Amino acid sequence: MESKHIRADLLMNKIAGSAFFSTAEKGKIRAVIEKEPGEDVKPVAHAHWNEDAYGFYSCSNCGYEWDEAEYKTKYCPECGAKMEE
């Protein structure tokens, strides 16, 4: 199974509102979820490359500029934005 990040609070709310689990089962599931360590994740910034008249590229998220040789990176080297064109 591929790893993915989920919002534990939303999952616990969904389980709490479910008629599928008994009250005791809901409590056990909540305890298991709460004991799991959290991940240090942040939302992904989405951006694209802007090209100026001189052949330089800049990140649409932070404005960081560089020359054409570095253009094909998938993420901005300055802010980490994911480049989607």
C-alpha angles and dihedrals in degrees: 000000000000117000118248135170118241134180105254093199092057092046092050091049091051092050092046090055094046121107089201095079128058120235090256092051091049090054092050093048091049091051092051092049093047092052093056115100117247125241125234099239134149133194116274116249112219119210144147138221119266117203121208128206092268097057096258121134129215135190113251089215103052105004095238109163132211139155129272095265091071096041101106098065114127093218132039108257090217107044102012095237114163109244113227118172 
